[in-house]
Amino acid sequence: MMIDYNKKLTLHREMYPMSDINISVESDRGRILSAPSLRRLQKKTQVFPLELNAAVRSRLTHSLEVSQTARFISKTILKKCEGKFGLENLSDAFISTAEMTSLLHDIGNPPFGHFAEVAINNWMKTKGIKILDELVEVDEKNQEFKKLLSNDLCNFDGNAQAIRVVTKLQRLNLSFSQIASILKYTRGAYEEKPSKNDEFSYLKKKPGFYYSEREIVEKIKDALGLEDGCRFPITYIMEAADDISYLNADMEDAVDKGIIKFEDIYTLIKEECEKMGETYLLELVAQFYQKAKDKESEPYQFNLFLTLTRAKLTHALVEHVSEVFLDNHEDVFNGKFNNALLEYDKQSKYTKAVEVLQNISIKHIYNNKDIQTLELKGQKILSSLCENYATLLKLESEEFEKLTCGERISCFLSQRLIRRLSAKHIVAYKDSISTLSKEDMTKYKLEEWYYRARLIIDYISGMTDDFALNEYKTLEALI
């Protein structure tokens, strides 16, 4: 297939499409920057849960850095393309889509970091599905359907939730190109994980969307010519920008938090490089470490070292991923490139440098006792919130429908809990069940309960760290 970005960066959107690509892109920017779910990222964990120091990264500040790196990568690719591939009139759209996708990439993440995904899924597997088992007696013809919905609910993922947030919960009405670029993984949460031999094993390694969004995802794929299992080309840029942005950020935050010292970082990098036989990063770090020691006094030495290292390394990695993007351009454009750009060339000095920094973060930052203690607290908070709101999941479908319409039912607790949920989330639930057929009542009850469970997960996963903590204290009568 000929590479022509006019087929990917289009005017398609669900409602009110515009007539000019640049106006369409600016409209997307405005919608994203004013979205409440984006603002909430300022109080969601990046690495350090419930962090009070505003200088330490939140999901929002991390996303801002990723968007800048994505802008740098996309501009570098455009420069190397020299106006080919239909990009001569699409440069602004190409850059802005990459930038805005990067700003949105964590918008579906729950409070307390990735550990929260585990907490939500564990509760649903061990407690939630049991409620469904007791509530709905499933006949033989609906067993497979029940299994599909159960798989979907037990595979909460921030990437899949991001698609739900922009399409159903916030209703941002973004262009299909902008939504497609957020779709980092191409497997439905209700589908089984592929084997290692699958041609899209990497692209499908995690859930990318839920059963609840399958129709809008299919509509977008059809409009943009995306085959099953394939990714939107700009998504590769967002992923690479995210990978690059992590490298220095975690170490800087760890130093700010006093988890590791400047001298420790140099020693750890030196030891890890020597262990792996890596010389590129070692030479770079040794040079800038000495310069920082010679030129600056404490506490500015680390600032200088980090600034020099980050600038040099980021520039080199941006050049590298841009080359990988263009060297595999046809597969990338068609979404068949089954790799992350930064991980593709295993023998590259850049890939090895990244591995060194990742190893240090895993061993000395993510496994820090204080961080793990806070993660355990986050797990307890989220599990308790799921348990408290499970009261709503235990109701019959008719009872819950009355609740959402403002009618009274016999369960006093449910009447109080429903009022704590987001009105927008309740509307999303009601819209979903309004389309269901009651011809097969068992199937209807299964699907209604599925959307009800989604409603609870939407509410809890959308909380900020401090809101979740306060809600936990309130419902556990701790304050």
C-alpha positions as a LaTeX table, in Angstrom:
\begin{tabular}{lrrr}
\hline
Residue & $x$ (\AA) & $y$ (\AA) & $z$ (\AA) \\
\hline
Met1 & 0.00 & 0.00 & 0.00 \\
Met2 & 1.25 & 3.44 & $-0.90$ \\
Ile3 & 2.03 & 5.65 & 2.09 \\
Asp4 & $-0.35$ & 8.61 & 2.07 \\
Tyr5 & $-1.14$ & 10.33 & 5.35 \\
Asn6 & $-4.23$ & 11.95 & 3.84 \\
Lys7 & $-5.86$ & 8.56 & 4.46 \\
Lys8 & $-4.94$ & 8.62 & 8.17 \\
Leu9 & $-5.17$ & 12.27 & 9.21 \\
Thr10 & $-8.77$ & 12.86 & 8.19 \\
Leu11 & $-11.80$ & 14.97 & 9.09 \\
His12 & $-13.87$ & 12.03 & 10.39 \\
Arg13 & $-15.45$ & 12.47 & 13.81 \\
Glu14 & $-18.65$ & 11.15 & 15.36 \\
Met15 & $-20.53$ & 14.46 & 15.34 \\
Tyr16 & $-20.12$ & 17.79 & 13.55 \\
Pro17 & $-17.07$ & 17.08 & 11.33 \\
Met18 & $-15.18$ & 20.17 & 10.17 \\
Ser19 & $-14.19$ & 21.13 & 6.63 \\
Asp20 & $-10.51$ & 22.01 & 7.23 \\
Ile21 & $-7.88$ & 19.70 & 8.71 \\
Asn22 & $-6.05$ & 22.46 & 10.60 \\
Ile23 & $-9.26$ & 23.75 & 12.20 \\
Ser24 & $-10.16$ & 20.15 & 13.07 \\
Val25 & $-6.79$ & 19.67 & 14.77 \\
Glu26 & $-7.09$ & 22.94 & 16.71 \\
Ser27 & $-10.56$ & 21.91 & 17.81 \\
Asp28 & $-9.12$ & 18.65 & 19.19 \\
Arg29 & $-6.41$ & 20.57 & 21.04 \\
Gly30 & $-8.97$ & 22.85 & 22.69 \\
Arg31 & $-11.23$ & 19.97 & 23.72 \\
Ile32 & $-8.32$ & 18.01 & 25.21 \\
Leu33 & $-6.72$ & 20.91 & 27.08 \\
Ser34 & $-10.05$ & 21.87 & 28.70 \\
Ala35 & $-11.08$ & 18.30 & 29.62 \\
Pro36 & $-11.67$ & 17.76 & 33.38 \\
Ser37 & $-10.09$ & 14.29 & 33.18 \\
Leu38 & $-6.85$ & 15.91 & 32.00 \\
Arg39 & $-6.84$ & 18.33 & 34.93 \\
Arg40 & $-7.34$ & 15.45 & 37.35 \\
Leu41 & $-3.97$ & 14.01 & 36.29 \\
Gln42 & $-2.29$ & 16.71 & 38.39 \\
Lys43 & $-3.38$ & 14.74 & 41.48 \\
Lys44 & $-2.69$ & 11.24 & 40.23 \\
Thr45 & 0.47 & 9.29 & 40.98 \\
Gln46 & 3.29 & 8.93 & 38.50 \\
Val47 & 5.69 & 6.93 & 40.72 \\
Phe48 & 5.24 & 8.33 & 44.25 \\
Pro49 & 1.69 & 7.92 & 45.65 \\
Leu50 & 0.10 & 10.77 & 47.66 \\
Glu51 & 3.10 & 13.02 & 47.00 \\
Leu52 & 2.96 & 16.48 & 48.62 \\
Asn53 & 6.08 & 17.89 & 46.96 \\
Ala54 & 4.78 & 19.67 & 43.84 \\
Ala55 & 8.21 & 19.45 & 42.19 \\
Val56 & 7.89 & 15.64 & 42.00 \\
Arg57 & 6.10 & 14.50 & 38.85 \\
Ser58 & 2.40 & 13.76 & 38.74 \\
Arg59 & 0.64 & 12.09 & 35.81 \\
Leu60 & $-0.02$ & 15.55 & 34.37 \\
Thr61 & 3.56 & 16.86 & 34.52 \\
His62 & 4.79 & 13.54 & 33.10 \\
Ser63 & 2.26 & 13.81 & 30.25 \\
Leu64 & 3.42 & 17.36 & 29.48 \\
Glu65 & 7.00 & 16.08 & 29.14 \\
Val66 & 5.88 & 13.20 & 26.92 \\
Ser67 & 3.96 & 15.60 & 24.67 \\
Gln68 & 7.06 & 17.76 & 24.22 \\
Thr69 & 9.19 & 14.72 & 23.32 \\
Ala70 & 6.50 & 13.54 & 20.87 \\
Arg71 & 6.55 & 16.99 & 19.27 \\
Phe72 & 10.33 & 16.71 & 18.89 \\
Ile73 & 10.10 & 13.23 & 17.33 \\
Ser74 & 7.34 & 14.16 & 14.90 \\
Lys75 & 9.19 & 17.31 & 13.76 \\
Thr76 & 12.35 & 15.24 & 13.25 \\
Ile77 & 10.43 & 12.69 & 11.15 \\
Leu78 & 8.86 & 15.45 & 9.05 \\
Lys79 & 12.27 & 16.99 & 8.41 \\
Lys80 & 13.63 & 13.64 & 7.21 \\
Cys81 & 10.53 & 13.05 & 5.02 \\
Glu82 & 11.03 & 16.33 & 3.13 \\
Gly83 & 7.35 & 16.80 & 2.31 \\
Lys84 & 6.73 & 13.30 & 0.93 \\
Phe85 & 3.92 & 10.83 & 1.76 \\
Gly86 & 1.18 & 13.47 & 1.53 \\
Leu87 & 2.65 & 15.30 & 4.53 \\
Glu88 & 3.39 & 18.60 & 2.77 \\
Asn89 & 0.02 & 20.04 & 3.88 \\
Leu90 & $-0.34$ & 17.94 & 7.02 \\
Ser91 & 2.71 & 18.92 & 9.06 \\
Asp92 & 0.69 & 20.79 & 11.72 \\
Ala93 & $-1.83$ & 17.94 & 11.94 \\
Phe94 & 0.93 & 15.33 & 12.21 \\
Ile95 & 2.76 & 17.19 & 14.99 \\
Ser96 & $-0.36$ & 18.20 & 16.92 \\
Thr97 & $-1.91$ & 14.73 & 16.82 \\
Ala98 & 1.31 & 13.23 & 18.23 \\
Glu99 & 1.54 & 15.95 & 20.87 \\
Met100 & $-2.10$ & 15.71 & 22.00 \\
Thr101 & $-2.09$ & 11.92 & 22.01 \\
Ser102 & 0.87 & 12.05 & 24.36 \\
Leu103 & $-0.96$ & 14.47 & 26.61 \\
Leu104 & $-3.88$ & 12.01 & 26.72 \\
His105 & $-1.94$ & 8.76 & 27.00 \\
Asp106 & $-2.43$ & 8.39 & 30.80 \\
Ile107 & $-5.94$ & 9.84 & 30.98 \\
Gly108 & $-7.48$ & 6.47 & 31.84 \\
Asn109 & $-5.03$ & 5.59 & 34.60 \\
Pro110 & $-6.44$ & 5.04 & 38.10 \\
Pro111 & $-5.16$ & 6.67 & 41.33 \\
Phe112 & $-1.98$ & 5.33 & 43.01 \\
Gly113 & $-0.22$ & 4.27 & 39.81 \\
His114 & $-0.20$ & 1.00 & 37.87 \\
Phe115 & $-0.48$ & $-1.03$ & 41.08 \\
Ala116 & $-4.11$ & 0.15 & 41.20 \\
Glu117 & $-4.89$ & $-1.75$ & 37.99 \\
Val118 & $-3.87$ & $-4.93$ & 39.80 \\
Ala119 & $-6.04$ & $-4.02$ & 42.81 \\
Ile120 & $-9.16$ & $-3.38$ & 40.68 \\
Asn121 & $-8.69$ & $-6.58$ & 38.63 \\
Asn122 & $-7.99$ & $-8.68$ & 41.69 \\
Trp123 & $-11.18$ & $-7.46$ & 43.40 \\
Met124 & $-13.26$ & $-8.12$ & 40.29 \\
Lys125 & $-11.83$ & $-11.64$ & 39.86 \\
Thr126 & $-12.19$ & $-12.68$ & 43.50 \\
Lys127 & $-15.32$ & $-10.77$ & 44.56 \\
Gly128 & $-17.11$ & $-9.03$ & 41.69 \\
Ile129 & $-17.74$ & $-12.00$ & 39.39 \\
Lys130 & $-19.04$ & $-14.02$ & 42.37 \\
Ile131 & $-21.75$ & $-11.39$ & 42.85 \\
Leu132 & $-22.75$ & $-11.86$ & 39.20 \\
Asp133 & $-22.81$ & $-15.66$ & 39.66 \\
Glu134 & $-25.22$ & $-15.35$ & 42.57 \\
Leu135 & $-27.37$ & $-12.68$ & 40.93 \\
Val136 & $-27.95$ & $-14.10$ & 37.43 \\
Glu137 & $-28.68$ & $-17.74$ & 36.69 \\
Val138 & $-27.12$ & $-18.25$ & 33.27 \\
Asp139 & $-28.56$ & $-20.74$ & 30.76 \\
Glu140 & $-26.35$ & $-22.76$ & 28.44 \\
Lys141 & $-26.70$ & $-20.52$ & 25.40 \\
Asn142 & $-25.39$ & $-17.49$ & 27.36 \\
Gln143 & $-22.43$ & $-19.17$ & 29.08 \\
Glu144 & $-19.91$ & $-18.00$ & 26.48 \\
Phe145 & $-21.31$ & $-14.48$ & 26.55 \\
Lys146 & $-20.99$ & $-14.39$ & 30.33 \\
Lys147 & $-17.38$ & $-15.59$ & 30.05 \\
Leu148 & $-16.64$ & $-12.84$ & 27.51 \\
Leu149 & $-18.07$ & $-10.10$ & 29.76 \\
Ser150 & $-16.26$ & $-11.52$ & 32.82 \\
Asn151 & $-12.93$ & $-11.51$ & 30.96 \\
Asp152 & $-13.54$ & $-7.91$ & 29.96 \\
Leu153 & $-14.31$ & $-6.77$ & 33.52 \\
Cys154 & $-11.29$ & $-8.62$ & 34.98 \\
Asn155 & $-8.91$ & $-6.86$ & 32.57 \\
Phe156 & $-9.12$ & $-3.23$ & 33.61 \\
Asp157 & $-6.28$ & $-1.32$ & 31.92 \\
Gly158 & $-5.47$ & 2.38 & 31.82 \\
Asn159 & $-5.04$ & 2.28 & 28.04 \\
Ala160 & $-8.49$ & 0.78 & 27.46 \\
Gln161 & $-10.01$ & 3.14 & 30.03 \\
Ala162 & $-8.54$ & 6.10 & 28.11 \\
Ile163 & $-10.62$ & 5.17 & 25.05 \\
Arg164 & $-13.70$ & 4.94 & 27.28 \\
Val165 & $-12.98$ & 8.30 & 28.92 \\
Val166 & $-12.68$ & 10.26 & 25.66 \\
Thr167 & $-15.58$ & 8.56 & 23.86 \\
Lys168 & $-18.20$ & 7.73 & 26.52 \\
Leu169 & $-17.47$ & 9.46 & 29.83 \\
Gln170 & $-16.17$ & 12.87 & 28.73 \\
Arg171 & $-17.66$ & 12.74 & 25.23 \\
Leu172 & $-14.94$ & 14.94 & 23.81 \\
Asn173 & $-16.04$ & 14.23 & 20.22 \\
Leu174 & $-12.42$ & 14.11 & 19.07 \\
Ser175 & $-11.50$ & 13.35 & 15.48 \\
Phe176 & $-11.17$ & 9.65 & 14.67 \\
Ser177 & $-7.47$ & 10.21 & 13.93 \\
Gln178 & $-6.92$ & 11.62 & 17.42 \\
Ile179 & $-8.82$ & 8.76 & 19.10 \\
Ala180 & $-7.08$ & 6.09 & 17.00 \\
Ser181 & $-3.68$ & 7.43 & 18.02 \\
Ile182 & $-4.55$ & 6.79 & 21.71 \\
Leu183 & $-5.27$ & 3.12 & 20.94 \\
Lys184 & $-1.88$ & 1.82 & 22.08 \\
Tyr185 & $-2.86$ & $-1.86$ & 22.04 \\
Thr186 & $-5.22$ & $-3.41$ & 19.51 \\
Arg187 & $-6.84$ & $-6.25$ & 21.49 \\
Gly188 & $-10.22$ & $-6.08$ & 23.17 \\
Ala189 & $-10.16$ & $-6.73$ & 26.93 \\
Tyr190 & $-12.66$ & $-9.55$ & 26.32 \\
Glu191 & $-10.24$ & $-11.34$ & 23.95 \\
Glu192 & $-7.59$ & $-13.85$ & 24.96 \\
Lys193 & $-3.94$ & $-12.80$ & 25.04 \\
Pro194 & $-2.22$ & $-13.91$ & 21.80 \\
Ser195 & 0.60 & $-16.45$ & 21.62 \\
Lys196 & 4.20 & $-15.29$ & 21.19 \\
Asn197 & 4.04 & $-16.49$ & 17.57 \\
Asp198 & 1.12 & $-14.21$ & 16.70 \\
Glu199 & 2.12 & $-11.61$ & 14.09 \\
Phe200 & 0.69 & $-8.92$ & 16.39 \\
Ser201 & 1.90 & $-10.41$ & 19.69 \\
Tyr202 & 3.39 & $-7.10$ & 20.87 \\
Leu203 & 0.53 & $-4.90$ & 19.64 \\
Lys204 & $-1.95$ & $-7.17$ & 21.45 \\
Lys205 & 0.02 & $-7.86$ & 24.63 \\
Lys206 & $-2.39$ & $-5.71$ & 26.70 \\
Pro207 & $-6.07$ & $-4.76$ & 26.39 \\
Gly208 & $-6.57$ & $-1.66$ & 24.25 \\
Phe209 & $-10.34$ & $-1.22$ & 24.53 \\
Tyr210 & $-13.35$ & $-2.74$ & 26.29 \\
Tyr211 & $-16.45$ & $-4.56$ & 25.04 \\
Ser212 & $-18.35$ & $-1.35$ & 25.79 \\
Glu213 & $-16.33$ & 0.58 & 23.17 \\
Arg214 & $-16.04$ & $-2.16$ & 20.52 \\
Glu215 & $-18.52$ & $-0.47$ & 18.15 \\
Ile216 & $-16.85$ & 2.97 & 18.12 \\
Val217 & $-13.43$ & 1.29 & 17.71 \\
Glu218 & $-14.73$ & $-0.66$ & 14.68 \\
Lys219 & $-16.21$ & 2.54 & 13.23 \\
Ile220 & $-12.86$ & 4.34 & 13.60 \\
Lys221 & $-10.92$ & 1.42 & 12.09 \\
Asp222 & $-13.24$ & 1.35 & 9.06 \\
Ala223 & $-12.98$ & 5.11 & 8.52 \\
Leu224 & $-9.17$ & 5.14 & 8.73 \\
Gly225 & $-8.46$ & 1.86 & 6.94 \\
Leu226 & $-7.00$ & 0.10 & 9.98 \\
Glu227 & $-6.97$ & $-3.69$ & 9.65 \\
Asp228 & $-7.65$ & $-5.95$ & 12.65 \\
Gly229 & $-4.74$ & $-6.00$ & 15.08 \\
Cys230 & $-3.10$ & $-2.98$ & 13.45 \\
Arg231 & $-2.15$ & 0.27 & 15.14 \\
Phe232 & $-2.42$ & 3.90 & 14.02 \\
Pro233 & 1.04 & 5.14 & 12.85 \\
Ile234 & 1.28 & 8.14 & 15.21 \\
Thr235 & 0.76 & 5.84 & 18.21 \\
Tyr236 & 4.33 & 4.60 & 17.71 \\
Ile237 & 5.57 & 8.17 & 18.24 \\
Met238 & 3.57 & 8.58 & 21.47 \\
Glu239 & 4.89 & 5.27 & 22.80 \\
Ala240 & 8.51 & 6.21 & 22.02 \\
Ala241 & 8.07 & 9.65 & 23.63 \\
Asp242 & 6.70 & 7.98 & 26.77 \\
Asp243 & 9.62 & 5.54 & 26.90 \\
Ile244 & 12.19 & 8.33 & 26.46 \\
Ser245 & 10.56 & 10.62 & 29.04 \\
Tyr246 & 10.72 & 7.99 & 31.78 \\
Leu247 & 14.47 & 7.62 & 31.63 \\
Asn248 & 15.70 & 10.70 & 33.44 \\
Ala249 & 12.46 & 11.64 & 35.17 \\
Asp250 & 12.32 & 8.77 & 37.66 \\
Met251 & 15.90 & 9.40 & 38.78 \\
Glu252 & 15.38 & 13.12 & 39.17 \\
Asp253 & 12.29 & 12.52 & 41.32 \\
Ala254 & 14.14 & 9.88 & 43.36 \\
Val255 & 16.90 & 12.40 & 44.14 \\
Asp256 & 14.29 & 15.08 & 45.03 \\
Lys257 & 12.70 & 12.56 & 47.39 \\
Gly258 & 16.05 & 11.66 & 48.95 \\
Ile259 & 15.74 & 8.01 & 47.91 \\
Ile260 & 19.10 & 8.13 & 46.13 \\
Lys261 & 21.91 & 10.69 & 46.05 \\
Phe262 & 23.69 & 12.27 & 43.11 \\
Glu263 & 26.87 & 10.25 & 43.74 \\
Asp264 & 24.77 & 7.08 & 43.98 \\
Ile265 & 23.31 & 7.66 & 40.52 \\
Tyr266 & 26.74 & 7.95 & 38.94 \\
Thr267 & 27.95 & 4.82 & 40.76 \\
Leu268 & 24.83 & 2.81 & 39.88 \\
Ile269 & 25.01 & 3.76 & 36.18 \\
Lys270 & 28.73 & 2.95 & 36.10 \\
Glu271 & 28.22 & $-0.47$ & 37.72 \\
Glu272 & 25.26 & $-1.38$ & 35.49 \\
Cys273 & 27.08 & $-0.28$ & 32.32 \\
Glu274 & 30.16 & $-2.29$ & 33.23 \\
Lys275 & 28.04 & $-5.34$ & 34.01 \\
Met276 & 26.34 & $-5.13$ & 30.58 \\
Gly277 & 29.46 & $-4.09$ & 28.66 \\
Glu278 & 27.76 & $-0.82$ & 27.67 \\
Thr279 & 30.11 & 2.07 & 26.79 \\
Tyr280 & 27.99 & 4.80 & 25.12 \\
Leu281 & 26.02 & 5.80 & 28.23 \\
Leu282 & 29.03 & 5.26 & 30.50 \\
Glu283 & 31.19 & 7.72 & 28.54 \\
Leu284 & 28.37 & 10.26 & 28.36 \\
Val285 & 27.65 & 10.08 & 32.10 \\
Ala286 & 31.33 & 10.13 & 33.12 \\
Gln287 & 31.90 & 13.26 & 31.04 \\
Phe288 & 28.94 & 15.17 & 32.46 \\
Tyr289 & 29.50 & 13.95 & 36.03 \\
Gln290 & 32.99 & 15.40 & 36.01 \\
Lys291 & 31.81 & 18.63 & 34.39 \\
Ala292 & 29.11 & 19.05 & 37.06 \\
Lys293 & 31.63 & 18.45 & 39.83 \\
Asp294 & 34.08 & 20.96 & 38.36 \\
Lys295 & 31.63 & 23.70 & 37.38 \\
Glu296 & 29.02 & 23.74 & 40.11 \\
Ser297 & 28.70 & 23.61 & 43.88 \\
Glu298 & 26.09 & 21.64 & 45.83 \\
Pro299 & 23.12 & 21.43 & 45.40 \\
Tyr300 & 23.40 & 22.51 & 41.75 \\
Gln301 & 25.76 & 19.76 & 40.66 \\
Phe302 & 22.98 & 17.25 & 40.09 \\
Asn303 & 20.90 & 19.86 & 38.22 \\
Leu304 & 23.74 & 20.51 & 35.76 \\
Phe305 & 24.53 & 16.81 & 35.39 \\
Leu306 & 20.88 & 15.97 & 34.71 \\
Thr307 & 20.34 & 18.87 & 32.30 \\
Leu308 & 23.37 & 17.94 & 30.20 \\
Thr309 & 22.66 & 14.21 & 30.25 \\
Arg310 & 18.96 & 14.61 & 29.47 \\
Ala311 & 19.59 & 16.99 & 26.56 \\
Lys312 & 22.26 & 14.82 & 24.95 \\
Leu313 & 20.47 & 11.51 & 25.50 \\
Thr314 & 17.02 & 12.77 & 24.47 \\
His315 & 18.39 & 14.24 & 21.25 \\
Ala316 & 20.18 & 11.00 & 20.40 \\
Leu317 & 17.15 & 8.83 & 21.20 \\
Val318 & 14.81 & 11.07 & 19.18 \\
Glu319 & 17.12 & 10.73 & 16.16 \\
His320 & 17.28 & 6.97 & 16.70 \\
Val321 & 13.51 & 6.33 & 16.96 \\
Ser322 & 12.87 & 8.64 & 13.99 \\
Glu323 & 15.25 & 6.51 & 11.90 \\
Val324 & 13.55 & 3.28 & 13.05 \\
Phe325 & 10.15 & 4.82 & 12.18 \\
Leu326 & 11.27 & 5.68 & 8.63 \\
Asp327 & 13.34 & 2.53 & 8.04 \\
Asn328 & 10.14 & 0.54 & 8.70 \\
His329 & 7.80 & 3.17 & 7.33 \\
Glu330 & 5.44 & 0.96 & 5.33 \\
Asp331 & 4.80 & $-1.40$ & 8.26 \\
Val332 & 4.51 & 1.54 & 10.67 \\
Phe333 & 2.08 & 3.37 & 8.40 \\
Asn334 & $-0.08$ & 0.25 & 8.03 \\
Gly335 & 0.15 & $-0.40$ & 11.80 \\
Lys336 & 1.76 & $-3.83$ & 11.32 \\
Phe337 & 5.11 & $-3.01$ & 12.94 \\
Asn338 & 5.02 & $-5.39$ & 15.90 \\
Asn339 & 7.55 & $-3.55$ & 18.09 \\
Ala340 & 8.13 & $-0.43$ & 20.14 \\
Leu341 & 10.46 & 1.90 & 18.21 \\
Leu342 & 12.89 & 2.18 & 21.12 \\
Glu343 & 13.13 & $-1.59$ & 21.66 \\
Tyr344 & 13.36 & $-2.72$ & 18.02 \\
Asp345 & 17.14 & $-2.84$ & 17.47 \\
Lys346 & 18.35 & $-4.97$ & 20.39 \\
Gln347 & 22.02 & $-4.43$ & 19.47 \\
Ser348 & 21.79 & $-0.63$ & 19.27 \\
Lys349 & 23.83 & 1.34 & 21.82 \\
Tyr350 & 20.70 & 3.39 & 22.45 \\
Thr351 & 18.59 & 0.34 & 23.30 \\
Lys352 & 21.30 & $-0.83$ & 25.69 \\
Ala353 & 21.52 & 2.62 & 27.32 \\
Val354 & 17.77 & 2.56 & 27.88 \\
Glu355 & 18.01 & $-0.93$ & 29.41 \\
Val356 & 20.68 & 0.27 & 31.86 \\
Leu357 & 18.49 & 3.12 & 33.09 \\
Gln358 & 15.40 & 0.90 & 33.29 \\
Asn359 & 17.27 & $-1.70$ & 35.35 \\
Ile360 & 18.40 & 0.96 & 37.82 \\
Ser361 & 14.85 & 2.32 & 38.18 \\
Ile362 & 13.42 & $-1.16$ & 38.81 \\
Lys363 & 16.07 & $-2.17$ & 41.36 \\
His364 & 16.55 & 1.08 & 43.26 \\
Ile365 & 13.41 & 3.22 & 42.78 \\
Tyr366 & 10.29 & 1.11 & 42.09 \\
Asn367 & 11.37 & $-1.48$ & 44.66 \\
Asn368 & 12.03 & 1.14 & 47.33 \\
Lys369 & 10.36 & 0.13 & 50.59 \\
Asp370 & 8.60 & 3.48 & 51.11 \\
Ile371 & 7.10 & 3.41 & 47.59 \\
Gln372 & 5.94 & $-0.18$ & 48.05 \\
Thr373 & 4.38 & 0.72 & 51.40 \\
Leu374 & 2.37 & 3.50 & 49.75 \\
Glu375 & 1.37 & 1.13 & 46.93 \\
Leu376 & 0.05 & $-1.32$ & 49.54 \\
Lys377 & $-1.96$ & 1.50 & 51.11 \\
Gly378 & $-3.35$ & 2.36 & 47.67 \\
Gln379 & $-4.30$ & $-1.28$ & 47.13 \\
Lys380 & $-6.16$ & $-1.32$ & 50.45 \\
Ile381 & $-7.98$ & 1.92 & 49.65 \\
Leu382 & $-9.13$ & 0.75 & 46.19 \\
Ser383 & $-10.16$ & $-2.72$ & 47.36 \\
Ser384 & $-12.21$ & $-1.15$ & 50.17 \\
Leu385 & $-13.88$ & 1.28 & 47.77 \\
Cys386 & $-14.82$ & $-1.60$ & 45.44 \\
Glu387 & $-16.20$ & $-3.48$ & 48.46 \\
Asn388 & $-18.26$ & $-0.51$ & 49.61 \\
Tyr389 & $-19.78$ & 0.14 & 46.19 \\
Ala390 & $-20.42$ & $-3.60$ & 45.67 \\
Thr391 & $-23.75$ & $-2.99$ & 47.44 \\
Leu392 & $-24.97$ & $-1.47$ & 44.15 \\
Leu393 & $-23.82$ & $-4.53$ & 42.21 \\
Lys394 & $-25.87$ & $-6.86$ & 44.42 \\
Leu395 & $-29.19$ & $-5.28$ & 43.41 \\
Glu396 & $-31.54$ & $-6.79$ & 40.84 \\
Ser397 & $-31.50$ & $-4.92$ & 37.52 \\
Glu398 & $-35.03$ & $-3.57$ & 38.11 \\
Glu399 & $-34.01$ & $-2.13$ & 41.49 \\
Phe400 & $-30.92$ & $-0.47$ & 40.12 \\
Glu401 & $-32.89$ & 1.02 & 37.24 \\
Lys402 & $-35.26$ & 2.61 & 39.78 \\
Leu403 & $-32.30$ & 4.06 & 41.67 \\
Thr404 & $-30.87$ & 5.69 & 38.56 \\
Cys405 & $-34.28$ & 7.26 & 37.87 \\
Gly406 & $-34.42$ & 8.77 & 41.35 \\
Glu407 & $-37.00$ & 6.34 & 42.73 \\
Arg408 & $-36.84$ & 4.89 & 46.24 \\
Ile409 & $-36.05$ & 1.23 & 46.89 \\
Ser410 & $-35.89$ & $-0.85$ & 50.09 \\
Cys411 & $-32.05$ & $-0.82$ & 50.31 \\
Phe412 & $-31.22$ & 2.26 & 52.39 \\
Leu413 & $-27.47$ & 2.00 & 51.74 \\
Ser414 & $-27.85$ & 1.84 & 47.95 \\
Gln415 & $-29.95$ & 5.01 & 47.98 \\
Arg416 & $-27.09$ & 6.82 & 49.68 \\
Leu417 & $-24.30$ & 5.33 & 47.54 \\
Ile418 & $-25.92$ & 6.12 & 44.18 \\
Arg419 & $-25.84$ & 9.83 & 45.03 \\
Arg420 & $-22.07$ & 9.73 & 45.43 \\
Leu421 & $-21.52$ & 8.57 & 41.85 \\
Ser422 & $-20.80$ & 10.97 & 39.00 \\
Ala423 & $-23.93$ & 12.16 & 37.15 \\
Lys424 & $-22.03$ & 11.89 & 33.84 \\
His425 & $-21.09$ & 8.29 & 34.56 \\
Ile426 & $-24.72$ & 7.44 & 35.37 \\
Val427 & $-25.84$ & 8.98 & 32.07 \\
Ala428 & $-23.22$ & 6.88 & 30.23 \\
Tyr429 & $-24.64$ & 3.77 & 31.97 \\
Lys430 & $-28.24$ & 4.68 & 31.09 \\
Asp431 & $-27.32$ & 5.38 & 27.47 \\
Ser432 & $-25.67$ & 1.96 & 27.20 \\
Ile433 & $-28.56$ & $-0.04$ & 28.65 \\
Ser434 & $-31.15$ & 1.90 & 26.64 \\
Thr435 & $-29.90$ & 0.13 & 23.51 \\
Leu436 & $-30.16$ & $-3.41$ & 24.98 \\
Ser437 & $-32.83$ & $-5.86$ & 23.85 \\
Lys438 & $-35.03$ & $-7.58$ & 26.47 \\
Glu439 & $-35.96$ & $-10.40$ & 24.12 \\
Asp440 & $-33.50$ & $-12.69$ & 25.90 \\
Met441 & $-33.81$ & $-11.62$ & 29.55 \\
Thr442 & $-30.77$ & $-13.62$ & 30.72 \\
Lys443 & $-28.57$ & $-11.90$ & 28.17 \\
Tyr444 & $-30.11$ & $-8.54$ & 29.10 \\
Lys445 & $-29.38$ & $-9.07$ & 32.81 \\
Leu446 & $-25.78$ & $-10.07$ & 32.07 \\
Glu447 & $-25.19$ & $-7.03$ & 29.92 \\
Glu448 & $-26.96$ & $-4.65$ & 32.29 \\
Trp449 & $-24.79$ & $-5.90$ & 35.17 \\
Tyr450 & $-21.71$ & $-5.50$ & 32.97 \\
Tyr451 & $-22.49$ & $-1.81$ & 32.37 \\
Arg452 & $-23.29$ & $-1.37$ & 36.05 \\
Ala453 & $-19.89$ & $-2.81$ & 36.99 \\
Arg454 & $-18.30$ & $-0.49$ & 34.41 \\
Leu455 & $-20.08$ & 2.42 & 36.11 \\
Ile456 & $-18.51$ & 1.58 & 39.48 \\
Ile457 & $-15.06$ & 1.03 & 37.92 \\
Asp458 & $-15.40$ & 4.32 & 35.99 \\
Tyr459 & $-16.08$ & 6.19 & 39.21 \\
Ile460 & $-13.30$ & 4.62 & 41.28 \\
Ser461 & $-10.64$ & 4.66 & 38.55 \\
Gly462 & $-11.42$ & 8.31 & 37.79 \\
Met463 & $-10.64$ & 9.43 & 41.34 \\
Thr464 & $-7.50$ & 11.39 & 42.18 \\
Asp465 & $-5.20$ & 10.02 & 44.89 \\
Asp466 & $-6.44$ & 12.41 & 47.58 \\
Phe467 & $-10.11$ & 12.06 & 46.64 \\
Ala468 & $-9.83$ & 8.26 & 46.82 \\
Leu469 & $-8.18$ & 8.52 & 50.24 \\
Asn470 & $-10.91$ & 10.86 & 51.54 \\
Glu471 & $-13.69$ & 8.68 & 50.10 \\
Tyr472 & $-12.11$ & 5.64 & 51.75 \\
Lys473 & $-11.95$ & 7.42 & 55.13 \\
Thr474 & $-15.54$ & 8.60 & 54.80 \\
Leu475 & $-17.02$ & 5.22 & 53.88 \\
Glu476 & $-14.92$ & 3.38 & 56.47 \\
Ala477 & $-16.01$ & 5.95 & 59.10 \\
Leu478 & $-12.40$ & 6.93 & 59.77 \\
Ile479 & $-13.27$ & 10.63 & 59.87 \\
\hline
\end{tabular}
